[in-house]
Amino acid sequence: QQQVKQSPQSLIVQKGGISIINCAYENTAFDYFPWYQQFPGKGPALLIAIRPDVSEKKEGRFTISFNKSAKQFSLHIMDSQPGDSATYFCAASTSNTGKLIFGQGTTLQVKP
Amino acid sequence: NAGVTQTPKFQVLKTGQSMTLQCAQDMNHEYMSWYRQDPGMGLRLIHYSVGAGITDQGEVPNGYNVSRSTTEDFPLRLLSAAPSQTSVYFCASSYSGRKGYTFGSGTRLTVV
């Protein structure tokens, strides 16, 4: 049973376009929702995170939108660049346990 | 600071052999976790710990043991390696359940 479902599996975007990755969760006890970026041969690195008491968080070109009632959250990458080409993972946790569960990942390719 | 250090980086095992993957962090983080990464499966949680002496099972714990005798170290033991355990293993640590995890660079394990 996949607790965090991520889509699409892969995404191709032109340079300057908007990349959108979606995630859905079932466990209403989740209270921390981070996104990670991973380059080939490297470990994942924290990109941006949100808590369920806000509906949106923006850091530079990266924005998380959060819909608590629908149990969904998404990552938007504005003005996508070739350097953004990587695998992106959404995740969710219950903060008092530290148990962080990941989605299946999205491979993003930004074409120049 | 070295961050999260994993050793070895590469390992080839024969079926039935045992081994320990080492993980050490120098950030005084209480939370530590082990993940395995397989194509199309994302990162799956094996075991996690919220402090020295406290461990719990994740999504895929079978065939793996952990212990946490110190804050700094969180070794992962493969009891009797199987080809299904061929994967990339990541160790991660965090200050708290509401802070992002810092990942190591991974151990690529092949079981033949």
Contacts between the chains, C-beta under 8 A, distances in Angstrom:
chain1	res1	chain2	res2	distance
A	6	B	42	7.3
A	9	B	40	7.4
A	31	B	98	7.7
A	32	B	97	6.6
A	32	B	98	5.3
A	34	B	100	5.5
A	34	B	101	8.0
A	42	B	105	6.6
A	42	B	106	7.9
A	43	B	4	7.8
A	43	B	90	5.5
A	43	B	92	7.7
A	43	B	103	3.4
A	43	B	104	5.6
A	43	B	105	5.3
A	43	B	106	5.6
A	44	B	43	7.0
A	44	B	90	7.3
A	44	B	103	5.1
A	45	B	103	7.0
A	46	B	100	3.4
A	46	B	101	7.1
A	46	B	102	7.6
A	49	B	100	6.1
A	51	B	98	7.3
A	89	B	42	6.2
A	89	B	43	6.4
A	93	B	97	6.1
A	94	B	97	7.1
A	95	B	96	7.1
A	95	B	97	3.4
A	95	B	98	4.4
A	96	B	97	5.8
A	97	B	50	7.0
A	97	B	56	7.8
A	97	B	97	6.4
A	98	B	31	4.0
A	98	B	33	7.3
A	98	B	48	6.1
A	98	B	50	5.1
A	98	B	94	6.5
A	98	B	96	7.5
A	98	B	97	4.3
A	99	B	33	7.9
A	99	B	45	6.8
A	99	B	48	5.8
A	99	B	56	7.4
A	99	B	58	6.9
A	100	B	33	6.6
A	100	B	45	7.0
A	100	B	48	7.8
A	100	B	92	7.9
A	100	B	101	6.1
A	101	B	45	6.3
A	101	B	59	7.1
A	102	B	35	7.5
A	102	B	42	4.8
A	102	B	43	4.2
A	102	B	44	7.4
A	102	B	45	7.7
A	103	B	42	5.7
A	104	B	40	6.6
A	104	B	41	6.5
A	104	B	42	4.1
A	105	B	42	4.8
A	105	B	43	7.7
